[in-house]
Amino acid sequence: MKKKTLLEIIIDFLFGHKYYANVIHVKGTTTRELSCFIFYTKEQAQEHRVTLDETRSFGFVETVSFRSREDYSESNR
């Protein structure tokens, strides 16, 4: 992960850390679900989108961003 600026650290403290997740749909149904993966960057979410397009079970709907005060980074496990 890249180093954060002081402003980014303050924003994370006030509003939470920014994460991304993909909304998927089960092919053949009208079911929409949130993927079980949380991504730290939009690029990682887009890579996941490519793998979703290769499956026969799921399709990509959209990438959503959200903020959480919980830090899900690998360094905090």
N, CA, C and O of each residue as an XYZ file, in Angstrom:
308
protein
N       0.827     -1.175      0.000
C       0.000      0.000      0.000
C       0.877      1.247      0.000
O       1.994      1.234      0.518
N       0.366      2.307     -0.579
C       1.121      3.554     -0.645
C       1.067      4.273      0.691
O       0.165      4.047      1.498
N       2.033      5.134      0.911
C       2.044      5.942      2.128
C       0.950      6.995      2.036
O       0.701      7.548      0.965
N       0.302      7.268      3.152
C      -0.786      8.246      3.185
C      -0.262      9.598      3.639
O       0.650      9.694      4.460
N      -0.859     10.627      3.085
C      -0.528     11.983      3.507
C      -1.237     12.278      4.825
O      -2.128     11.538      5.240
N      -0.839     13.349      5.466
C      -1.471     13.745      6.721
C      -2.961     14.021      6.514
O      -3.783     13.659      7.355
N      -3.305     14.656      5.402
C      -4.710     14.934      5.103
C      -5.509     13.639      4.942
O      -6.635     13.545      5.430
N      -4.941     12.644      4.265
C      -5.623     11.361      4.095
C      -5.822     10.659      5.437
O      -6.857     10.031      5.658
N      -4.847     10.759      6.325
C      -4.963     10.154      7.653
C      -6.075     10.821      8.451
O      -6.843     10.145      9.134
N      -6.161     12.133      8.367
C      -7.223     12.874      9.076
C      -8.594     12.505      8.514
O      -9.534     12.288      9.279
N      -8.721     12.431      7.186
C      -9.996     12.059      6.563
C     -10.392     10.643      6.956
O     -11.560     10.383      7.247
N      -9.420      9.717      6.967
C      -9.708      8.346      7.398
C     -10.211      8.316      8.834
O     -11.125      7.559      9.159
N      -9.617      9.139      9.693
C     -10.037      9.184     11.090
C     -11.459      9.739     11.218
O     -12.264      9.214     11.987
N     -11.762     10.786     10.475
C     -13.075     11.417     10.573
C     -14.179     10.633      9.867
O     -15.263     10.441     10.419
N     -13.901     10.188      8.658
C     -14.940      9.567      7.830
C     -14.776      8.072      7.643
O     -15.715      7.411      7.199
N     -13.628      7.519      7.962
C     -13.371      6.100      7.763
C     -12.501      5.873      6.543
O     -12.294      6.775      5.731
N     -11.994      4.649      6.425
C     -11.151      4.261      5.296
C     -12.034      3.973      4.090
O     -13.147      3.471      4.242
N     -11.548      4.286      2.899
C     -12.339      4.076      1.683
C     -12.019      2.699      1.094
O     -10.858      2.323      0.933
N     -13.080      1.967      0.781
C     -12.967      0.636      0.192
C     -13.914      0.532     -0.990
O     -14.771      1.390     -1.203
N     -13.740     -0.549     -1.762
C     -14.578     -0.799     -2.927
C     -15.095     -2.232     -2.879
O     -14.434     -3.122     -2.344
N     -16.276     -2.444     -3.440
C     -16.858     -3.778     -3.551
C     -17.642     -3.841     -4.851
O     -18.102     -2.818     -5.358
N     -17.793     -5.040     -5.385
C     -18.543     -5.230     -6.620
C     -19.923     -5.791     -6.331
O     -20.076     -6.701     -5.515
N     -20.917     -5.248     -7.000
C     -22.269     -5.791     -6.960
C     -22.366     -6.756     -8.133
O     -21.998     -6.419     -9.259
N     -22.863     -7.954     -7.862
C     -22.953     -8.987     -8.898
C     -24.387     -9.473     -9.013
O     -25.206     -9.247     -8.122
N     -24.680    -10.143    -10.120
C     -25.983    -10.790    -10.231
C     -25.763    -12.244    -10.614
O     -24.821    -12.581    -11.332
N     -26.645    -13.090    -10.124
C     -26.597    -14.508    -10.435
C     -27.259    -14.674    -11.791
O     -28.428    -14.330    -11.961
N     -26.515    -15.202    -12.757
C     -27.043    -15.330    -14.111
C     -28.256    -16.254    -14.124
O     -28.272    -17.291    -13.460
N     -29.256    -15.867    -14.880
C     -30.477    -16.648    -14.981
C     -31.528    -16.273    -13.948
O     -32.625    -16.831    -13.950
N     -31.204    -15.338    -13.068
C     -32.146    -14.890    -12.043
C     -32.141    -13.358    -12.002
O     -31.388    -12.705    -12.724
N     -32.982    -12.815    -11.157
C     -32.989    -11.365    -10.952
C     -32.299    -10.986     -9.646
O     -32.412     -9.848     -9.190
N     -31.589    -11.930     -9.046
C     -30.920    -11.721     -7.762
C     -29.674    -10.855     -7.924
O     -28.831    -11.124     -8.779
N     -29.565     -9.826     -7.107
C     -28.381     -8.970     -7.047
C     -27.779     -9.114     -5.653
O     -28.497     -9.107     -4.653
N     -26.467     -9.243     -5.597
C     -25.795     -9.438     -4.319
C     -24.508     -8.630     -4.277
O     -23.969     -8.243     -5.314
N     -24.027     -8.384     -3.077
C     -22.738     -7.739     -2.889
C     -21.684     -8.837     -2.821
O     -21.831     -9.802     -2.071
N     -20.635     -8.687     -3.596
C     -19.552     -9.665     -3.583
C     -18.943     -9.736     -2.182
O     -18.967     -8.753     -1.442
N     -18.407    -10.875     -1.827
C     -17.850    -11.047     -0.488
C     -16.435    -10.495     -0.366
O     -15.825    -10.612      0.697
N     -15.899     -9.897     -1.426
C     -14.549     -9.361     -1.416
C     -14.562     -7.856     -1.193
O     -15.384     -7.146     -1.772
N     -13.654     -7.372     -0.355
C     -13.454     -5.940     -0.135
C     -12.116     -5.586     -0.762
O     -11.114     -6.262     -0.527
N     -12.102     -4.519     -1.564
C     -10.894     -4.105     -2.255
C     -10.426     -2.758     -1.736
O     -11.232     -1.914     -1.343
N      -9.104     -2.564     -1.739
C      -8.518     -1.336     -1.223
C      -8.403     -0.263     -2.297
O      -8.348      0.926     -1.981
N      -8.368     -0.673     -3.574
C      -8.275      0.282     -4.675
C      -9.317     -0.063     -5.733
O      -9.794     -1.195     -5.805
N      -9.660      0.923     -6.548
C     -10.615      0.705     -7.625
C     -10.020     -0.232     -8.677
O     -10.750     -0.984     -9.323
N      -8.702     -0.187     -8.850
C      -8.036     -1.063     -9.815
C      -8.198     -2.530     -9.422
O      -8.410     -3.381    -10.287
N      -8.100     -2.836     -8.128
C      -8.298     -4.211     -7.665
C      -9.727     -4.662     -7.934
O      -9.955     -5.810     -8.317
N     -10.686     -3.769     -7.737
C     -12.086     -4.099     -8.005
C     -12.300     -4.348     -9.492
O     -13.075     -5.227     -9.867
N     -11.619     -3.583    -10.342
C     -11.749     -3.780    -11.782
C     -11.134     -5.111    -12.214
O     -11.657     -5.763    -13.119
N     -10.035     -5.523    -11.583
C      -9.446     -6.833    -11.866
C     -10.430     -7.944    -11.519
O     -10.543     -8.930    -12.247
N     -11.138     -7.780    -10.410
C     -12.149     -8.755    -10.014
C     -13.284     -8.782    -11.031
O     -13.846     -9.840    -11.314
N     -13.617     -7.625    -11.576
C     -14.664     -7.540    -12.602
C     -14.302     -8.403    -13.807
O     -15.163     -9.086    -14.363
N     -13.045     -8.377    -14.210
C     -12.602     -9.177    -15.355
C     -12.814    -10.662    -15.072
O     -13.263    -11.399    -15.950
N     -12.497    -11.104    -13.864
C     -12.686    -12.518    -13.536
C     -14.173    -12.870    -13.476
O     -14.556    -13.994    -13.797
N     -15.014    -11.912    -13.065
C     -16.458    -12.164    -13.037
C     -17.010    -12.346    -14.445
O     -17.899    -13.168    -14.666
N     -16.485    -11.581    -15.396
C     -16.949    -11.684    -16.769
C     -16.610    -13.031    -17.400
O     -17.232    -13.436    -18.383
N     -15.616    -13.726    -16.829
C     -15.198    -15.023    -17.355
C     -16.008    -16.188    -16.783
O     -15.882    -17.313    -17.267
N     -16.830    -15.944    -15.773
C     -17.594    -17.029    -15.157
C     -18.950    -17.184    -15.838
O     -19.432    -16.275    -16.513
N     -19.541    -18.335    -15.647
C     -20.877    -18.595    -16.174
C     -21.958    -18.395    -15.117
O     -23.147    -18.390    -15.435
N     -21.550    -18.232    -13.876
C     -22.512    -18.157    -12.774
C     -22.885    -16.730    -12.383
O     -24.018    -16.467    -11.981
N     -21.923    -15.809    -12.504
C     -22.139    -14.448    -12.023
C     -21.850    -13.436    -13.115
O     -21.045    -13.675    -14.015
N     -22.521    -12.306    -13.016
C     -22.260    -11.187    -13.898
C     -22.017     -9.931    -13.080
O     -22.491     -9.808    -11.950
N     -21.282     -9.010    -13.656
C     -20.940     -7.765    -12.986
C     -22.071     -6.765    -13.148
O     -22.627     -6.640    -14.239
N     -22.428     -6.043    -12.077
C     -23.439     -4.998    -12.132
C     -22.763     -3.634    -12.002
O     -22.866     -2.801    -12.903
N     -22.073     -3.403    -10.882
C     -21.376     -2.131    -10.681
C     -20.385     -2.246     -9.533
O     -20.459     -3.164     -8.716
N     -19.457     -1.297     -9.490
C     -18.523     -1.183     -8.380
C     -19.002     -0.049     -7.489
O     -19.282      1.050     -7.968
N     -19.096     -0.317     -6.195
C     -19.521      0.702     -5.240
C     -18.366      0.999     -4.290
O     -17.543      0.128     -4.006
N     -18.314      2.225     -3.806
C     -17.315      2.589     -2.809
C     -18.041      2.864     -1.496
O     -19.193      3.298     -1.475
N     -17.345      2.602     -0.425
C     -17.914      2.867      0.898
C     -16.782      3.197      1.851
O     -15.614      2.936      1.562
N     -17.130      3.761      2.966
C     -16.142      4.097      3.991
C     -16.477      3.335      5.273
O     -17.642      3.147      5.625
N     -15.431      2.908      5.948
C     -15.591      2.203      7.209
C     -14.494      2.654      8.161
O     -13.350      2.852      7.754
N     -14.843      2.812      9.404
C     -13.817      3.154     10.390
C     -12.964      1.936     10.741
O     -11.877      2.075     11.303
N     -13.447      0.769     10.417
C     -12.669     -0.462     10.603
C     -11.579     -0.507      9.545
O     -11.855     -0.279      8.368
N     -10.344     -0.799      9.943
C      -9.230     -0.881      9.007
C      -9.055     -2.343      8.600
O      -8.649     -3.171      9.415
N      -9.358     -2.657      7.350
C      -9.288     -4.033      6.853
C      -7.975     -4.349      6.168
O      -7.864     -5.395      5.529
N      -6.974     -3.486      6.276
C      -5.722     -3.718      5.583
C      -5.000     -4.925      6.180
O      -5.218     -5.307      7.329
N      -4.139     -5.504      5.358
C      -3.382     -6.700      5.766
C      -2.460     -6.400      6.960
O      -2.186     -7.285      7.770
N      -1.994     -5.177      7.063
C      -1.051     -4.840      8.138
C      -1.714     -4.840      9.525
O      -1.016     -4.846     10.539
N      -3.042     -4.833      9.575
C      -3.725     -4.789     10.865
C      -4.344     -6.122     11.257
O      -5.226     -6.161     12.114
N      -3.909     -7.187     10.661
C      -4.456     -8.511     11.002
C      -3.597     -9.217     11.986
O      -3.908    -10.340     12.383
